[in-house]
Amino acid sequence: MSATNNQQKELTPLTRAALQVVAGGSAGFVEVCIMQPLDVVKTRMQLGGGVHQYKGVFDCFGKMYRHEGLYSFWKGILPPVIAETPKRAIKFVCFEQTKPLFLFGAPAPTPLTFSLAGLTAGLLEAIAVNPFEVVKVAQQADKTKMKEAQSTWAVTKQIIQKDGFGFRGLNKGVTATMGRNGVFNMVYFGFYHSVKNIVPAYDDHTKEFLRKVLIGFTSGTLACFVNIPFDVAKSRIQGPQPQPGVIKYKSTFGSMALVYREEGFRALYKGLVPKVMRLGPGGAIMLLVFEYAYEFLQQKCL
């Protein structure tokens, strides 16, 4: 640990920030490529209705495979792949760079420090990534076969031509995205770094790796339970409206209240299983890829 601290002191703040950008982008790219099918299933279940009703995660997988083909599980992957590099770069850089702002006189970061830095990182990444989310949800909601589905660029052009760049177009649902990402990262970073500092580290590399995987998985899972009502509201706002030409889902909390009144409390947790299946292991993947990539880059720069 002392060796790593010494290495960090030898690097300039600008160099550390640059390494955090590269490591964060790498973490996002790896995570999205592996976990995209579960994100598609999560969105489908949150949207609800339509010709193909989904009774559960595996039912959704089965029906998508039968009706739309294998590659349908990667529908909408281009927007997140394009977005993940800057998104995760923003997430990790903002988290690392804003931690000193939330020390409040403490000699070392506290759980409150990690949580507030995570909240700040989530809010900023949400603003940057929301246009990509709008396009991604539109593609994931498309139930045609993959070869018949519109391309990412065609969907983007269609959204811009119809609704522009504003809050009805590419920035639709930005407040819901901010709520989703802000709350997620607050819990995600707050829990991970606080628990990691409490649970003793292992000298054995395999045991230490598994310790971080378990804490990262738990962090991602807890964050999913806390933020999923925002995710449901986001999917409803950004996805196709039930009645063409009529905007039913508008504001974040208004959409949550509407879902609760019409479909019950459990509807606010639609898509929780695929979300946890994705962001539980996905959360561990991101943190570990970031930490190991950042450590590797540090060594290369010395």
Secondary structure by P-SEA (a helix, b strand, c coil): caaaaaaaaaccaaaaaaaaaaaaaaaaaaaaaacaaaaaaaaaaaacccccccccaaaaaaaaaacccccccccaaaaaaaaaaaaaaaaaaaaaaaccccccccccccaaaaaaaaaaaaaaaaaacaaaaaaaaaaaaccccccccccaaaaaaaaaacccccccccccaaaaaaaaaaaaaaaaaaaaaaaaacccccccaaaaaaaaaaaaaaaaaaaaaacaaaaaaaaaaacccccccccccccaaaaaaaaaacccccccccaaaaaaaaaaaaaaaaaaaaaaaaaaaaaaac
